[in-house]
């Protein structure tokens, strides 16, 4: 792993490098120190969002933007130290590209290429044999956020061009572009920093549309009394999943699957069961951090929709469907929702020119594998997803037509029986 230099606290506090409260706690709990700092940061987002609603909700947008930027960047520095400046440098450069490059199509291409290249370079420089808690975690979230922003700016530019060329209304142009999040102009630097470093979504997601975030910041109504209960429910559920992961990992450790003891087991059913239980426990860590981050977004008021009285616009996991669905498609619909929504909107639908849904699906999954990193397991996993989803889709069509033919058969038999009885 590449060494990016000591943390600032090593200069300010002698002995910090040899003793750290979080290092000590991590050893006692049995987890990575960076993982513990990440969980603490997600929890700290709750009082920060409560404070926003109580003390800052009536202030100007400038104050709000600065507050969220300062909070998110501070949490990132708390976890990753000076390495968090990778995210800051990325934001500054993308801001410059979107404002300097007049041709927004070129700006989109440069932004997409730069963000993905920087992320992949980061993966290469920090890769280890084990799962690493590195600055690439918030960087991968940021990559999708900035690419989505570049698409939104491009679509806004395309809308303006269509309005002028075809002399049509903004609503008609928006319908042709098919992107309700299209932006007429790139955001200001502070606005962009606030959006990227928002404490509830900066560290592990979810993905939040820039236009939705803007509407949230400009709202001066305190929704805390309505949102607090819903946010705390997600917080408690997230802690439950975190406890299941931590305790379960002690009895079903992931490393056992690559040990010689596991390889020597002759009972296939036992090995299969152990793999299934271990993988289910490992998934709990993703569910837990997404629930914790979602709860923070809910308490802030970001997800609240007054017209429908709902709070799930930033949900990254649908717990009940994820735990009960009998289909692979159901798992995909309920797991990492905002990332899948990004892939569908900004990658899959933009590949319509390929003329094949299967090919567009394959390219989209390859992009997601590349976004995850260089490890071969990512590409194998998404390739298997492609095959399984294709099989499931074709099987569902056969099942539907089979049931339809069976229904028509019984309906015909029933009709003939009725006619005979009448005669």
C-alpha positions as CSV (number, residue, x, y, z in Angstrom):
1,X,0.0,0.0,0.0
2,X,1.3,3.4,-0.9
3,X,2.3,5.7,2.1
4,X,0.8,9.2,1.6
5,X,2.5,10.7,4.7
6,X,1.6,11.0,8.4
7,X,-1.7,12.4,9.7
8,X,-1.7,16.0,11.0
9,X,-2.3,14.7,14.5
10,X,1.1,13.0,14.5
11,X,2.7,16.5,14.3
12,X,0.4,18.1,16.9
13,X,0.3,15.2,19.4
14,X,3.5,13.4,20.2
15,X,2.9,9.7,20.5
16,X,-0.2,9.7,18.4
17,X,1.4,7.4,15.9
18,X,2.0,4.7,18.6
19,X,-1.2,5.1,20.5
20,X,-4.7,5.9,19.3
21,X,-8.0,5.6,21.1
22,X,-9.6,4.3,17.9
23,X,-6.7,1.9,17.2
24,X,-7.2,0.5,20.7
25,X,-11.0,0.2,20.3
26,X,-10.6,-1.4,16.9
27,X,-8.3,-4.1,18.4
28,X,-10.8,-4.8,21.2
29,X,-13.8,-5.0,18.8
30,X,-11.9,-6.9,16.2
31,X,-12.2,-4.6,13.2
32,X,-10.1,-2.2,11.1
33,X,-9.4,1.2,12.6
34,X,-10.5,3.0,9.5
35,X,-13.8,0.9,9.5
36,X,-14.4,2.1,13.1
37,X,-13.7,5.7,12.1
38,X,-16.1,5.3,9.2
39,X,-18.9,4.0,11.4
40,X,-18.3,6.8,14.0
41,X,-18.4,9.4,11.2
42,X,-21.7,8.1,9.9
43,X,-23.2,8.3,13.4
44,X,-21.8,11.8,13.8
45,X,-23.8,12.8,10.8
46,X,-27.0,12.6,12.8
47,X,-26.3,15.3,15.4
48,X,-24.8,17.5,12.5
49,X,-28.1,17.2,10.6
50,X,-30.1,17.9,13.7
51,X,-28.0,21.0,14.3
52,X,-28.6,22.1,10.7
53,X,-32.4,21.9,11.2
54,X,-32.4,23.5,14.6
55,X,-29.9,26.3,14.0
56,X,-29.2,26.9,10.3
57,X,-32.4,26.1,8.4
58,X,-33.4,29.8,8.1
59,X,-29.9,31.0,7.1
60,X,-28.8,31.8,3.6
61,X,-27.8,29.1,1.1
62,X,-24.2,30.3,1.4
63,X,-24.1,29.5,5.1
64,X,-25.8,26.1,4.5
65,X,-23.4,25.2,1.7
66,X,-20.4,26.1,3.7
67,X,-21.6,24.2,6.7
68,X,-22.2,20.9,4.8
69,X,-18.8,21.3,3.0
70,X,-17.0,21.9,6.3
71,X,-18.7,19.0,8.1
72,X,-18.3,16.4,5.3
73,X,-14.6,17.4,4.6
74,X,-13.8,17.2,8.3
75,X,-15.4,13.7,8.6
76,X,-13.4,12.6,5.6
77,X,-10.2,14.0,7.1
78,X,-11.0,12.3,10.4
79,X,-11.0,8.9,8.6
80,X,-8.4,9.3,5.8
81,X,-6.2,12.2,6.9
82,X,-4.5,14.1,4.1
83,X,-5.6,11.5,1.6
84,X,-9.0,13.0,1.5
85,X,-7.5,15.8,-0.6
86,X,-7.8,13.4,-3.5
87,X,-11.5,14.0,-3.5
88,X,-11.0,17.8,-3.2
89,X,-8.6,17.9,-6.1
90,X,-11.1,15.9,-8.2
91,X,-13.9,18.3,-7.5
92,X,-11.8,21.3,-8.3
93,X,-10.7,19.9,-11.6
94,X,-14.2,18.8,-12.7
95,X,-15.6,22.2,-11.7
96,X,-12.9,23.8,-13.9
97,X,-13.7,21.5,-16.8
98,X,-17.5,22.2,-16.7
99,X,-16.9,26.0,-16.6
100,X,-14.0,26.4,-18.9
101,X,-14.9,24.0,-21.7
102,X,-17.7,25.6,-23.7
103,X,-18.6,22.5,-25.7
104,X,-20.4,20.5,-23.0
105,X,-20.2,17.2,-25.0
106,X,-16.4,17.5,-24.8
107,X,-16.7,18.5,-21.2
108,X,-18.7,15.4,-20.5
109,X,-16.2,13.2,-22.2
110,X,-13.2,14.8,-20.4
111,X,-15.0,14.6,-17.0
112,X,-16.0,10.9,-17.5
113,X,-12.5,9.9,-18.6
114,X,-10.7,11.9,-15.9
115,X,-12.9,10.7,-13.0
116,X,-12.7,7.0,-14.0
117,X,-9.0,7.2,-14.7
118,X,-8.2,8.9,-11.4
119,X,-10.3,6.3,-9.5
120,X,-8.6,3.3,-11.3
121,X,-5.2,4.8,-10.6
122,X,-6.3,5.1,-6.9
123,X,-7.3,1.4,-6.9
124,X,-4.0,0.4,-8.4
125,X,-1.9,2.4,-5.9
126,X,-3.9,1.2,-2.8
127,X,-4.7,-2.4,-3.7
128,X,-3.9,-5.1,-1.2
129,X,-4.8,-8.8,-0.8
130,X,-7.4,-7.9,1.8
131,X,-10.4,-5.4,1.7
132,X,-8.8,-2.0,2.3
133,X,-10.5,1.0,3.8
134,X,-8.9,3.6,1.7
135,X,-9.7,7.0,0.2
136,X,-11.0,5.2,-2.8
137,X,-14.2,4.4,-1.0
138,X,-15.5,8.0,-1.0
139,X,-13.7,8.6,-4.3
140,X,-15.8,5.9,-6.0
141,X,-19.0,7.5,-4.7
142,X,-17.8,10.9,-5.9
143,X,-16.9,9.6,-9.3
144,X,-20.5,8.6,-10.1
145,X,-21.8,11.9,-8.6
146,X,-19.5,14.0,-10.8
147,X,-20.2,12.0,-13.9
148,X,-24.0,12.4,-13.3
149,X,-23.4,16.1,-12.9
150,X,-21.6,16.3,-16.2
151,X,-24.4,14.4,-17.9
152,X,-27.0,16.8,-16.3
153,X,-25.1,19.9,-17.5
154,X,-24.7,18.4,-21.0
155,X,-28.5,17.6,-21.1
156,X,-29.3,21.2,-20.0
157,X,-27.0,22.5,-22.8
158,X,-28.8,20.1,-25.2
159,X,-32.2,21.4,-24.1
160,X,-31.2,25.0,-24.7
161,X,-29.9,24.1,-28.2
162,X,-33.2,22.2,-29.0
163,X,-35.3,25.1,-27.8
164,X,-33.4,27.5,-30.1
165,X,-33.3,25.3,-33.2
166,X,-36.8,23.9,-33.1
167,X,-38.5,26.9,-31.4
168,X,-40.1,24.6,-28.8
169,X,-41.0,25.1,-25.2
170,X,-38.8,24.1,-22.3
171,X,-41.2,21.3,-21.4
172,X,-41.1,19.9,-24.9
173,X,-37.3,20.1,-24.9
174,X,-37.2,18.4,-21.5
175,X,-39.3,15.6,-22.8
176,X,-36.9,15.0,-25.7
177,X,-33.9,15.0,-23.4
178,X,-35.6,12.7,-20.9
179,X,-33.7,14.0,-17.9
180,X,-35.6,15.9,-15.2
181,X,-32.3,16.7,-13.5
182,X,-30.9,18.6,-16.5
183,X,-29.1,21.8,-15.5
184,X,-29.0,25.1,-17.5
185,X,-25.6,26.1,-16.1
186,X,-22.8,24.5,-14.1
187,X,-23.0,25.0,-10.3
188,X,-20.8,27.4,-8.3
189,X,-17.8,26.0,-6.6
190,X,-19.2,26.2,-3.0
191,X,-22.5,24.7,-4.2
192,X,-20.6,21.8,-5.8
193,X,-18.4,21.2,-2.7
194,X,-21.5,21.2,-0.5
195,X,-23.3,18.7,-2.7
196,X,-20.2,16.4,-2.9
197,X,-19.3,16.6,0.8
198,X,-22.9,16.4,2.3
199,X,-22.3,14.3,5.4
200,X,-25.2,11.9,4.8
201,X,-24.0,10.8,1.4
202,X,-20.3,11.6,0.9
203,X,-18.7,8.7,2.6
204,X,-20.6,5.6,1.3
205,X,-23.5,7.1,-0.7
206,X,-26.4,7.2,-1.6
207,X,-26.2,9.0,-4.9
208,X,-28.2,12.3,-4.7
209,X,-29.2,14.2,-7.8
210,X,-27.8,17.8,-7.8
211,X,-31.3,19.3,-8.5
212,X,-32.8,17.4,-5.5
213,X,-30.0,18.6,-3.3
214,X,-30.5,22.2,-4.4
215,X,-34.2,22.0,-3.6
216,X,-33.3,20.7,-0.2
217,X,-30.8,23.5,0.7
218,X,-33.2,26.2,-0.5
219,X,-36.0,24.9,1.6
220,X,-36.3,26.9,4.9
221,X,-38.9,24.6,6.6
222,X,-37.7,22.5,9.6
223,X,-38.9,19.0,8.8
224,X,-37.1,17.5,11.8
225,X,-40.3,16.7,13.8
226,X,-41.6,14.7,10.8
227,X,-38.3,13.1,9.8
228,X,-36.7,12.3,13.2
229,X,-38.7,9.1,13.9
230,X,-38.2,7.7,10.4
231,X,-34.5,8.5,10.5
232,X,-34.0,6.8,13.9
233,X,-35.8,3.7,12.7
234,X,-33.2,3.3,10.0
235,X,-30.4,4.1,12.5
236,X,-31.5,1.3,14.8
237,X,-32.0,-1.2,12.0
238,X,-28.5,-0.3,10.7
239,X,-27.0,-0.9,14.1
240,X,-28.7,-4.3,14.3
241,X,-27.3,-5.3,10.9
242,X,-23.9,-4.1,12.1
243,X,-24.1,-6.2,15.2
244,X,-25.1,-9.3,13.1
245,X,-22.1,-8.7,10.9
246,X,-19.6,-8.2,13.7
247,X,-20.8,-11.1,15.8
248,X,-21.4,-13.4,12.8
249,X,-17.9,-12.7,11.4
250,X,-16.4,-14.0,14.6
251,X,-18.1,-17.4,14.2
252,X,-18.1,-17.5,10.3
253,X,-14.9,-15.7,9.3
254,X,-14.4,-15.0,5.6
255,X,-10.8,-16.2,5.7
256,X,-11.9,-19.7,6.5
257,X,-13.2,-20.1,2.9
258,X,-9.7,-19.9,1.5
259,X,-8.1,-22.0,4.3
260,X,-6.8,-25.6,3.8
261,X,-9.2,-26.8,6.5
262,X,-12.2,-25.7,4.4
263,X,-10.7,-27.3,1.2
264,X,-10.3,-30.6,3.0
265,X,-14.0,-30.8,3.9
266,X,-15.6,-33.7,2.0
267,X,-19.2,-32.9,2.7
268,X,-20.4,-30.7,-0.2
269,X,-23.6,-29.7,1.5
270,X,-21.7,-28.6,4.6
271,X,-19.3,-26.5,2.5
272,X,-22.2,-25.0,0.5
273,X,-24.0,-24.1,3.7
274,X,-20.9,-22.5,5.2
275,X,-20.4,-20.4,2.1
276,X,-24.1,-19.3,2.0
277,X,-24.0,-18.2,5.7
278,X,-20.7,-16.5,5.4
279,X,-21.7,-14.5,2.4
280,X,-25.0,-13.5,4.0
281,X,-23.1,-12.2,7.0
282,X,-20.7,-10.3,4.8
283,X,-23.6,-8.6,3.0
284,X,-24.8,-7.3,6.4
285,X,-22.0,-4.7,6.5
286,X,-23.2,-3.1,3.3
287,X,-26.8,-3.1,4.5
288,X,-25.8,-1.6,7.8
289,X,-23.8,1.4,6.4
290,X,-26.4,2.1,3.8
291,X,-29.1,2.2,6.5
292,X,-27.0,4.4,8.7
293,X,-26.3,6.9,5.9
294,X,-29.9,6.8,4.8
295,X,-31.1,7.6,8.3
296,X,-28.8,10.7,8.3
297,X,-30.3,11.8,5.0
298,X,-33.8,11.3,6.3
299,X,-33.2,13.3,9.5
300,X,-31.7,16.2,7.5
301,X,-34.9,16.4,5.5
302,X,-33.2,15.6,2.2
303,X,-35.4,12.6,1.4
304,X,-38.7,14.1,2.7
305,X,-41.5,14.4,0.0
306,X,-44.3,16.4,1.5
307,X,-46.9,15.6,-1.2
308,X,-46.6,11.9,-0.6
309,X,-45.3,11.9,2.9
310,X,-42.5,9.5,2.0
311,X,-38.9,9.4,3.0
312,X,-37.3,6.8,0.7
313,X,-36.0,8.9,-2.3
314,X,-32.4,8.2,-1.2
315,X,-32.8,4.6,-0.2
316,X,-29.9,2.3,-1.1
317,X,-31.5,-0.8,0.3
318,X,-35.1,-2.1,0.6
319,X,-34.6,-4.4,3.5
320,X,-37.8,-6.4,3.4
321,X,-37.7,-7.1,-0.4
322,X,-33.9,-7.9,-0.2
323,X,-34.5,-10.5,2.6
324,X,-37.6,-12.1,1.1
325,X,-37.4,-11.9,-2.7
326,X,-37.2,-15.3,-4.4
327,X,-35.7,-13.9,-7.6
328,X,-32.2,-12.6,-8.5
329,X,-33.9,-9.6,-10.2
330,X,-35.6,-8.8,-6.9
331,X,-32.1,-8.8,-5.2
332,X,-30.8,-6.3,-7.8
333,X,-33.9,-4.1,-7.4
334,X,-33.5,-3.9,-3.7
335,X,-29.7,-3.7,-3.3
336,X,-27.5,-0.7,-4.0
337,X,-30.5,1.0,-5.5
338,X,-29.1,4.5,-6.3
339,X,-26.0,3.0,-8.0
340,X,-28.2,0.8,-10.1
341,X,-30.4,3.8,-10.9
342,X,-27.3,5.8,-12.0
343,X,-26.2,2.9,-14.2
344,X,-29.7,2.6,-15.8
345,X,-30.1,6.3,-16.4
346,X,-26.6,7.5,-17.4
347,X,-25.1,4.3,-18.9
348,X,-27.6,1.8,-20.1
349,X,-30.1,4.2,-21.7
350,X,-27.3,6.2,-23.3
351,X,-26.2,3.0,-25.2
352,X,-29.4,2.8,-27.2
353,X,-27.3,3.4,-30.3
354,X,-25.9,-0.1,-30.0
355,X,-29.3,-1.5,-31.1
356,X,-29.2,-4.4,-28.6
357,X,-30.5,-4.4,-25.0
358,X,-28.4,-7.4,-24.2
359,X,-25.2,-5.7,-25.5
360,X,-26.2,-2.5,-23.6
361,X,-26.7,-4.5,-20.5
362,X,-23.4,-6.2,-20.8
363,X,-21.5,-2.9,-21.3
364,X,-23.3,-1.4,-18.3
365,X,-22.3,-4.3,-16.1
366,X,-18.7,-4.1,-17.4
367,X,-18.6,-0.4,-16.4
368,X,-19.9,-1.2,-12.9
369,X,-17.2,-3.9,-12.6
370,X,-14.5,-1.5,-13.7
371,X,-15.9,1.1,-11.3
372,X,-15.5,-1.4,-8.4
373,X,-11.8,-2.0,-9.1
374,X,-9.2,-4.2,-10.8
375,X,-9.8,-7.4,-8.9
376,X,-11.0,-10.3,-11.2
377,X,-13.8,-11.2,-8.8
378,X,-15.7,-8.1,-9.7
379,X,-15.7,-9.0,-13.4
380,X,-16.7,-12.6,-12.7
381,X,-19.5,-11.4,-10.4
382,X,-21.0,-9.0,-12.9
383,X,-20.6,-11.5,-15.7
384,X,-22.5,-14.1,-13.7
385,X,-25.1,-11.4,-13.0
386,X,-25.5,-10.9,-16.8
387,X,-25.9,-14.7,-17.4
388,X,-28.3,-15.2,-14.4
389,X,-30.5,-12.2,-15.3
390,X,-30.7,-13.4,-19.0
391,X,-31.6,-16.9,-17.9
392,X,-34.2,-15.6,-15.4
393,X,-35.8,-13.2,-17.9
394,X,-36.1,-15.9,-20.5
395,X,-37.4,-18.4,-18.0
396,X,-40.0,-15.9,-16.8
397,X,-41.3,-15.5,-20.4
398,X,-41.6,-19.2,-20.8
399,X,-43.3,-19.5,-17.5
400,X,-45.7,-16.7,-18.4
401,X,-46.6,-18.2,-21.8
402,X,-47.0,-21.7,-20.2
403,X,-49.4,-20.4,-17.6
404,X,-51.3,-18.4,-20.2
405,X,-51.7,-21.5,-22.4
406,X,-52.8,-23.5,-19.4
407,X,-55.3,-20.8,-18.4
408,X,-56.7,-20.7,-22.0
409,X,-56.9,-24.5,-22.0
410,X,-58.9,-24.7,-18.8
411,X,-61.1,-21.8,-19.9
412,X,-61.9,-23.5,-23.1
413,X,-62.7,-26.8,-21.3
414,X,-64.9,-24.9,-18.8
415,X,-66.8,-23.2,-21.6
416,X,-67.4,-26.5,-23.4
417,X,-68.6,-28.1,-20.2
418,X,-71.0,-25.2,-19.6
419,X,-72.4,-25.4,-23.1
420,X,-73.1,-29.1,-22.8
421,X,-74.8,-28.7,-19.4
422,X,-77.0,-25.9,-20.9
423,X,-78.0,-28.2,-23.9
